[in-house]
Amino acid sequence: MGDRRFRFGLMAGGARDGAAWAALARRAEDLGYATLLTPDTTGTADPVASLAAAAGATTSLRVGTFVLSAATRPAAMIAWQAASLAFATGDRFELGIGAGRPGGEADAELFGVPYGPAGERIRRVEAVMDAVAGPPAGMFAGTGRPPRLLVAASRRRMLELAARRAGTVAFGVSPLAGDKELAPLVGVVRDAAGERFDDLELCTQVHVVGGEVPGWLAPRLGVDGAAMAAAGSVAMLAGTPREMAATLARRRDELGVSYVSVSSVFAEEFAPVVELLAGC
C-alpha cells in the first residue's frame, strides 16, 4: 500500500482563552503530534483565527480544519481563507472540507444561508476544490501553493470524490464501526483512486483512549465503552501504549490507515503511542 508513514493529529475545539489555546498548540508540538485540528461550528472559534494563532505559537506544528463546511460558505470565500491561512502559517495549513455535519442545518440557519440537499452540498465541495486549485483572478493567492486537501467522507459519492482529488481521505464512521465496516469503505476509495491510491493518506479518528468513555462524552457518542470494545471500534484504543501501537500498525498493514486524529482530552495519555509510531 505504498510507503505510508504514521502521522497523528490532535483534535481540539478550543480553550478557555487565547493563552490556553497557544499553550495547547505548543504542548501538541512538544508531544510529537503532526497537526492541531479544529472543527467548524458556530459553538467554537472561527478556525481561521484559532489556527493562525496556534501556528504563531509554534514552529513546526501543522494546523488544519477538521472539517470546514462547504455548506455554509461560498467556494471562493473558502479558497480565500485557505490562501490566507497558508500565508499566515508559512504553508503549515491543511484544508479539511466536508459536505456538512450532523446539526449543520442550525449553523446554516444562523448564517442565513441555505443548507441544501446532500447532492447540492457535494457539488459545493467540488466547487471548493476547483477554487482552491485555481483561485479566481484578482484574489489573494497567499504563497501560491494550494494547501494539502483532506476530505471527510462516509458515503460512496463523497468517498469517490475524495479518492480522485484529495490528498487525505478521512473516513466518517459510526462509533461502533470496526475494521470489518471500514474495509469496504477503503475498497471504494481504492477502486475510485486507481493508480493514485498508493499516494493517498487514509485517516480515522480515535474518540476514546482506554476502556471507559468519559461521562461527558457518552451522550455525544451515544454508546458506552463496553459496546465500543465489543464491536472492535476503530474509534477506541485500549491497552498499553505498545498494544495500542500494535493495533494501529496492524490496521495500517491491512487497510492502509496511517493518519490518526485523537481528542485533545487524551493528548497526554496517547503521547507514548505517538512516540512509538510517528514517522515510522
C-alpha positions in Angstrom: 0.0 0.0 0.0 2.9 2.4 -0.6 5.1 4.0 2.0 2.5 5.2 4.4 4.2 6.7 7.5 2.2 7.4 10.6 1.0 10.9 11.4 -1.1 11.9 14.4 -3.4 14.9 14.7 -4.7 16.4 17.9 -8.4 17.4 17.7 -9.3 20.4 19.8 -12.5 22.5 19.9 -10.9 25.4 21.8 -9.7 26.5 25.2 -10.7 28.9 27.9 -8.8 31.8 26.3 -6.1 32.6 23.8 -3.2 32.0 26.1 -4.5 28.5 26.9 -5.0 27.8 23.2 -1.5 28.8 22.4 -0.2 26.6 25.3 -2.2 23.6 23.9 -0.7 24.1 20.5 2.8 24.2 22.0 2.1 21.1 24.0 0.9 19.3 20.9 4.1 20.2 19.2 6.2 19.1 22.1 4.4 15.7 22.3 5.1 14.9 18.7 1.7 15.4 17.1 1.9 16.4 13.5 -1.2 18.6 13.4 -3.6 20.5 15.5 -7.1 20.2 14.1 -10.2 22.2 14.9 -13.8 21.8 14.0 -16.0 24.3 12.1 -19.1 25.0 14.3 -20.7 28.2 15.5 -20.1 27.0 19.0 -16.3 27.2 18.6 -14.0 30.0 17.4 -13.6 30.7 13.7 -11.0 28.2 12.5 -9.2 31.0 10.5 -8.5 32.9 13.7 -7.7 30.0 16.0 -5.5 28.1 13.6 -3.5 31.2 12.7 -2.9 31.8 16.5 -1.9 28.2 17.0 0.7 28.4 14.2 2.0 31.6 15.5 2.7 30.0 18.9 4.6 27.1 17.4 7.4 26.5 14.9 6.8 23.1 13.1 3.2 22.1 14.1 0.9 21.9 11.1 -2.7 23.1 11.6 -5.9 22.1 9.9 -9.7 22.3 9.7 -11.5 19.1 10.6 -13.5 19.9 8.7 -14.6 23.2 7.2 -18.2 23.0 6.0 -18.7 23.7 2.3 -22.4 24.0 3.0 -22.1 27.4 4.8 -19.6 29.3 2.8 -19.2 30.2 -0.9 -16.3 28.3 -2.6 -14.4 31.4 -3.4 -14.5 32.5 0.3 -13.1 29.2 1.4 -10.3 29.5 -1.2 -9.5 33.0 0.1 -9.4 31.8 3.7 -7.2 28.8 2.7 -4.7 31.0 0.9 -4.7 33.4 3.8 -4.0 30.6 6.3 -1.3 29.1 4.1 0.3 32.6 4.0 -0.1 33.2 7.8 1.2 29.8 8.8 4.2 29.5 6.4 2.4 26.8 4.4 1.7 24.8 7.6 -2.1 24.8 6.9 -4.1 21.8 5.7 -7.6 22.3 4.4 -10.1 19.7 5.6 -13.5 20.1 4.0 -16.8 18.2 4.1 -20.3 18.5 2.8 -21.8 19.1 6.3 -22.2 17.5 9.6 -25.0 16.4 11.9 -26.6 19.5 13.1 -25.1 21.6 10.3 -28.5 22.9 9.4 -28.6 25.0 12.5 -25.3 26.7 11.5 -26.6 27.4 8.1 -29.8 28.9 9.6 -27.7 31.1 11.9 -25.6 32.4 9.0 -28.7 32.9 6.9 -27.7 30.6 4.0 -29.4 27.6 2.5 -28.1 24.3 3.7 -29.3 22.3 0.7 -29.7 18.6 0.0 -26.8 16.2 0.0 -26.2 16.3 -3.8 -26.0 20.1 -3.8 -23.6 20.1 -0.9 -21.3 17.6 -2.6 -21.3 19.9 -5.6 -20.2 22.7 -3.3 -17.3 20.6 -2.1 -16.2 20.1 -5.8 -16.5 23.9 -6.3 -14.2 24.4 -3.3 -11.7 22.0 -4.8 -11.7 23.9 -8.1 -11.4 27.3 -6.4 -8.6 26.2 -4.1 -6.7 24.7 -7.0 -7.1 27.8 -9.2 -8.2 30.9 -7.2 -10.4 33.4 -9.2 -8.5 36.2 -10.9 -7.6 39.0 -8.6 -8.0 37.0 -5.4 -5.2 36.9 -2.9 -3.2 33.7 -3.6 -1.0 33.6 -0.5 2.2 31.7 -1.1 0.8 30.4 -4.4 0.9 26.8 -3.2 -2.5 25.2 -2.5 -2.7 23.6 0.9 -2.9 19.8 1.4 -6.6 18.8 1.0 -8.4 16.4 3.4 -11.9 15.4 2.6 -14.1 13.8 5.2 -16.5 11.2 3.7 -18.7 8.3 4.7 -20.8 7.6 1.6 -19.8 6.3 -1.8 -20.2 9.6 -3.8 -18.1 11.6 -1.4 -15.6 8.8 -0.9 -15.1 8.6 -4.7 -14.7 12.3 -5.0 -12.1 12.3 -2.2 -10.3 9.4 -3.8 -9.9 11.3 -7.1 -9.0 14.7 -5.8 -7.9 14.8 -2.1 -4.5 14.2 -0.6 -6.1 12.7 2.6 -9.4 10.8 2.9 -10.9 10.9 6.4 -13.5 8.1 7.0 -16.6 9.2 8.8 -17.9 6.1 10.5 -20.1 5.2 13.4 -18.6 4.9 16.9 -19.4 1.2 16.7 -17.7 0.6 13.3 -14.7 -1.8 13.4 -12.3 -3.0 10.8 -15.0 -5.1 9.1 -17.1 -2.0 8.5 -14.1 0.2 7.5 -12.7 -2.3 4.9 -15.5 -1.8 2.3 -15.1 2.0 2.5 -11.4 1.6 1.9 -12.3 -0.6 -1.1 -14.5 2.1 -2.6 -11.6 4.6 -2.2 -9.1 2.1 -3.7 -11.3 1.4 -6.8 -12.0 5.1 -7.4 -8.4 6.3 -6.9 -6.9 3.8 -9.3 -3.2 4.4 -9.7 -3.1 7.3 -7.2 -4.3 5.1 -4.3 -0.8 4.4 -3.0 -0.2 8.2 -2.7 -3.4 8.8 -0.7 -3.3 9.2 3.0 -6.1 7.4 4.9 -7.4 8.8 8.2 -9.5 7.6 11.1 -10.5 9.3 14.4 -10.0 8.0 17.9 -12.6 9.3 20.3 -11.7 7.2 23.3 -8.3 6.1 24.7 -8.7 3.5 27.3 -11.7 1.2 28.1 -14.1 3.8 29.6 -16.0 6.6 27.8 -15.8 9.8 29.9 -19.2 10.7 31.3 -19.4 14.0 29.4 -18.6 12.2 26.1 -21.0 9.3 26.3 -24.1 11.3 25.4 -22.3 12.7 22.3 -21.2 9.3 21.1 -24.5 7.6 22.1 -22.7 4.4 23.1 -20.7 3.2 26.1 -17.2 1.7 26.3 -18.4 -1.8 26.6 -20.3 -1.6 23.3 -17.4 0.0 21.6 -15.0 -2.7 22.8 -17.3 -5.5 21.8 -17.6 -4.0 18.3 -13.9 -3.6 18.0 -14.5 0.1 17.3 -11.7 1.9 15.4 -12.7 5.0 17.4 -11.4 3.3 20.6 -7.9 2.2 21.6 -7.2 0.4 24.8 -4.3 -1.4 26.4 -0.7 -0.5 26.9 1.0 2.0 24.6 2.7 -0.9 22.8 -0.6 -2.8 22.5 -2.3 0.3 21.0 0.6 0.9 18.7 0.3 -2.8 17.5 -3.4 -2.3 16.8 -2.6 0.8 14.6 0.3 -0.9 12.9 -1.9 -3.9 12.0 -4.6 -1.6 10.7 -2.1 0.2 8.6 -0.8 -3.1 7.2 -4.3 -4.4 6.4 -6.2 -1.2 5.5 -3.7 1.5 4.8 -4.7 3.8 7.6 -1.7 5.9 8.7 -3.2 9.2 9.8 -5.0 9.1 13.1 -6.6 12.1 14.9 -7.1 11.9 18.7 -9.2 14.1 21.0 -7.1 16.6 22.9 -8.7 15.2 26.1 -6.4 12.2 25.7 -3.3 14.2 24.4 -1.0 13.1 27.3 -2.4 9.6 27.6 -1.9 8.9 23.9 1.5 10.6 23.7 3.5 7.4 24.3 1.8 5.8 21.2 2.8 8.9 19.2 6.4 8.5 20.3 6.4 4.9 19.3 4.9 5.3 15.8 5.2 8.9 14.5 7.1 8.9 11.2 7.5 5.1 11.1 
